[in-house]
Amino acid sequence: MKDEHIITINKVELASELAHEKLIENWQDEVFKDENSEVLEYTEKAQDIFNLLYDDYLTLIEKTINK
């Protein structure tokens, strides 16, 4: 008998985290840390890349969930 477990994920959060990690991995020169607030900021180019990655990941997650 196969041991199966149901898990709950926040697909928006997961897609955001995956997109951010891929952005940092491949376009780290487009991401900056604000020295005063310690917050990461994206350049306009990085934001555009993040948006595309996010859409791709969210679509993949939704397709997987709906199988």
TIRO-2110 file (N, C-alpha, C; in Angstrom, 1 decimal):
// TIRO-2110
0.8, -1.2, 0.0, N, 1, A
0.0, 0.0, 0.0, CA, 1, A
0.9, 1.2, 0.0, C, 1, A
0.5, 2.2, -0.8, N, 2, A
1.3, 3.4, -1.0, CA, 2, A
0.9, 4.3, 0.2, C, 2, A
2.0, 4.9, 0.8, N, 3, A
1.8, 5.9, 1.9, CA, 3, A
1.6, 7.2, 1.3, C, 3, A
0.4, 7.8, 1.3, N, 4, A
0.1, 9.1, 0.7, CA, 4, A
-0.3, 10.1, 1.8, C, 4, A
0.1, 11.3, 1.6, N, 5, A
-0.2, 12.4, 2.5, CA, 5, A
-0.7, 13.6, 1.7, C, 5, A
-1.7, 14.2, 2.3, N, 6, A
-2.2, 15.4, 1.7, CA, 6, A
-1.5, 16.6, 2.3, C, 6, A
-0.9, 17.5, 1.5, N, 7, A
-0.3, 18.7, 2.0, CA, 7, A
-1.0, 19.9, 1.5, C, 7, A
-0.9, 21.0, 2.2, N, 8, A
-1.5, 22.2, 1.7, CA, 8, A
-0.3, 23.2, 1.4, C, 8, A
-0.4, 23.8, 0.3, N, 9, A
0.6, 24.8, -0.1, CA, 9, A
0.0, 26.1, -0.5, C, 9, A
0.7, 27.2, -0.3, N, 10, A
0.2, 28.5, -0.8, CA, 10, A
0.9, 28.7, -2.1, C, 10, A
0.2, 28.5, -3.2, N, 11, A
0.8, 28.5, -4.5, CA, 11, A
1.4, 29.8, -4.9, C, 11, A
0.8, 30.9, -4.4, N, 12, A
1.3, 32.2, -4.7, CA, 12, A
2.7, 32.4, -4.0, C, 12, A
2.8, 32.0, -2.8, N, 13, A
4.0, 32.1, -2.0, CA, 13, A
5.1, 31.2, -2.6, C, 13, A
4.7, 30.0, -3.0, N, 14, A
5.7, 29.1, -3.6, CA, 14, A
6.2, 29.6, -4.9, C, 14, A
5.3, 30.1, -5.8, N, 15, A
5.7, 30.6, -7.1, CA, 15, A
6.6, 31.8, -6.9, C, 15, A
6.3, 32.7, -5.9, N, 16, A
7.2, 33.9, -5.6, CA, 16, A
8.6, 33.5, -5.1, C, 16, A
8.6, 32.5, -4.2, N, 17, A
9.9, 32.0, -3.7, CA, 17, A
10.8, 31.4, -4.8, C, 17, A
10.1, 30.6, -5.6, N, 18, A
10.9, 29.9, -6.7, CA, 18, A
11.4, 31.0, -7.7, C, 18, A
10.6, 31.9, -8.0, N, 19, A
11.0, 33.0, -9.0, CA, 19, A
12.1, 33.8, -8.4, C, 19, A
12.0, 34.2, -7.1, N, 20, A
13.0, 35.0, -6.5, CA, 20, A
14.4, 34.2, -6.5, C, 20, A
14.3, 32.9, -6.1, N, 21, A
15.6, 32.1, -6.0, CA, 21, A
16.2, 32.0, -7.4, C, 21, A
15.4, 31.8, -8.4, N, 22, A
16.0, 31.7, -9.8, CA, 22, A
16.5, 33.0, -10.2, C, 22, A
15.9, 34.1, -9.8, N, 23, A
16.4, 35.5, -10.2, CA, 23, A
17.7, 35.7, -9.5, C, 23, A
17.9, 35.4, -8.2, N, 24, A
19.1, 35.6, -7.5, CA, 24, A
20.2, 34.7, -8.1, C, 24, A
19.8, 33.5, -8.5, N, 25, A
20.8, 32.5, -9.0, CA, 25, A
21.4, 33.0, -10.4, C, 25, A
20.5, 33.6, -11.2, N, 26, A
20.9, 33.9, -12.6, CA, 26, A
21.1, 35.4, -12.9, C, 26, A
20.5, 36.3, -12.1, N, 27, A
20.6, 37.7, -12.4, CA, 27, A
20.9, 38.5, -11.2, C, 27, A
21.9, 38.0, -10.4, N, 28, A
22.1, 38.7, -9.1, CA, 28, A
22.6, 40.1, -9.2, C, 28, A
23.2, 40.5, -10.4, N, 29, A
23.6, 41.9, -10.6, CA, 29, A
22.4, 42.8, -10.7, C, 29, A
21.2, 42.3, -10.9, N, 30, A
20.0, 43.1, -11.0, CA, 30, A
19.2, 43.2, -9.7, C, 30, A
19.8, 42.7, -8.6, N, 31, A
19.2, 42.7, -7.3, CA, 31, A
20.1, 43.4, -6.3, C, 31, A
19.6, 44.4, -5.6, N, 32, A
20.4, 45.2, -4.7, CA, 32, A
19.8, 45.2, -3.3, C, 32, A
20.7, 45.2, -2.3, N, 33, A
20.2, 45.3, -0.9, CA, 33, A
20.3, 46.8, -0.5, C, 33, A
19.2, 47.4, 0.0, N, 34, A
19.2, 48.7, 0.5, CA, 34, A
19.9, 48.7, 1.8, C, 34, A
21.0, 49.5, 1.9, N, 35, A
21.8, 49.4, 3.1, CA, 35, A
21.1, 49.9, 4.4, C, 35, A
20.2, 50.8, 4.2, N, 36, A
19.5, 51.4, 5.3, CA, 36, A
18.4, 50.5, 5.9, C, 36, A
17.7, 49.9, 5.0, N, 37, A
16.5, 49.1, 5.4, CA, 37, A
16.8, 47.6, 5.3, C, 37, A
17.9, 47.2, 4.7, N, 38, A
18.2, 45.7, 4.6, CA, 38, A
17.2, 45.0, 3.7, C, 38, A
16.5, 45.7, 2.9, N, 39, A
15.5, 45.1, 2.0, CA, 39, A
16.1, 45.0, 0.6, C, 39, A
15.8, 43.8, 0.0, N, 40, A
16.3, 43.6, -1.4, CA, 40, A
15.4, 44.3, -2.3, C, 40, A
16.0, 45.0, -3.3, N, 41, A
15.3, 45.7, -4.3, CA, 41, A
15.7, 45.2, -5.7, C, 41, A
14.7, 45.1, -6.6, N, 42, A
14.9, 44.7, -7.9, CA, 42, A
15.1, 45.9, -8.9, C, 42, A
16.0, 45.8, -9.8, N, 43, A
16.0, 46.8, -10.9, CA, 43, A
14.7, 46.6, -11.7, C, 43, A
14.4, 47.5, -12.6, N, 44, A
13.3, 47.3, -13.5, CA, 44, A
13.4, 46.1, -14.3, C, 44, A
14.6, 45.8, -14.8, N, 45, A
14.8, 44.6, -15.6, CA, 45, A
14.6, 43.3, -14.7, C, 45, A
15.1, 43.3, -13.5, N, 46, A
14.9, 42.2, -12.6, CA, 46, A
13.4, 42.0, -12.3, C, 46, A
12.7, 43.1, -12.1, N, 47, A
11.2, 43.0, -11.9, CA, 47, A
10.5, 42.3, -13.0, C, 47, A
10.9, 42.7, -14.3, N, 48, A
10.3, 42.1, -15.5, CA, 48, A
10.6, 40.6, -15.5, C, 48, A
11.9, 40.2, -15.2, N, 49, A
12.3, 38.8, -15.2, CA, 49, A
11.5, 38.1, -14.2, C, 49, A
11.4, 38.7, -13.0, N, 50, A
10.7, 38.0, -11.9, CA, 50, A
9.3, 37.8, -12.3, C, 50, A
8.6, 38.7, -12.9, N, 51, A
7.2, 38.6, -13.3, CA, 51, A
7.0, 37.4, -14.2, C, 51, A
7.9, 37.3, -15.2, N, 52, A
7.9, 36.2, -16.2, CA, 52, A
8.1, 34.8, -15.5, C, 52, A
9.1, 34.8, -14.6, N, 53, A
9.4, 33.5, -13.9, CA, 53, A
8.2, 33.2, -13.0, C, 53, A
7.6, 34.2, -12.3, N, 54, A
6.5, 33.9, -11.4, CA, 54, A
5.3, 33.4, -12.2, C, 54, A
5.0, 34.0, -13.3, N, 55, A
3.9, 33.5, -14.1, CA, 55, A
4.1, 32.0, -14.6, C, 55, A
5.4, 31.7, -15.0, N, 56, A
5.7, 30.3, -15.4, CA, 56, A
5.6, 29.4, -14.2, C, 56, A
6.1, 29.7, -13.1, N, 57, A
6.0, 28.8, -11.9, CA, 57, A
4.6, 28.6, -11.5, C, 57, A
3.8, 29.7, -11.4, N, 58, A
2.4, 29.6, -11.0, CA, 58, A
1.6, 28.7, -11.9, C, 58, A
1.8, 28.9, -13.2, N, 59, A
1.1, 28.1, -14.2, CA, 59, A
1.5, 26.6, -14.0, C, 59, A
2.8, 26.3, -13.8, N, 60, A
3.2, 24.9, -13.6, CA, 60, A
2.6, 24.3, -12.3, C, 60, A
2.6, 25.1, -11.2, N, 61, A
2.0, 24.7, -10.0, CA, 61, A
0.5, 24.4, -10.2, C, 61, A
-0.2, 25.3, -10.8, N, 62, A
-1.6, 25.1, -11.0, CA, 62, A
-1.9, 23.9, -11.9, C, 62, A
-1.1, 23.7, -12.9, N, 63, A
-1.3, 22.5, -13.8, CA, 63, A
-1.1, 21.2, -13.0, C, 63, A
-0.1, 21.2, -12.1, N, 64, A
0.2, 20.1, -11.3, CA, 64, A
-0.9, 19.8, -10.3, C, 64, A
-1.4, 20.8, -9.7, N, 65, A
-2.4, 20.6, -8.7, CA, 65, A
-3.7, 20.1, -9.3, C, 65, A
-4.0, 20.5, -10.5, N, 66, A
-5.2, 20.2, -11.2, CA, 66, A
-5.2, 18.8, -11.9, C, 66, A
-4.1, 18.1, -11.8, N, 67, A
-4.0, 16.7, -12.4, CA, 67, A
-4.9, 15.7, -11.7, C, 67, A
END
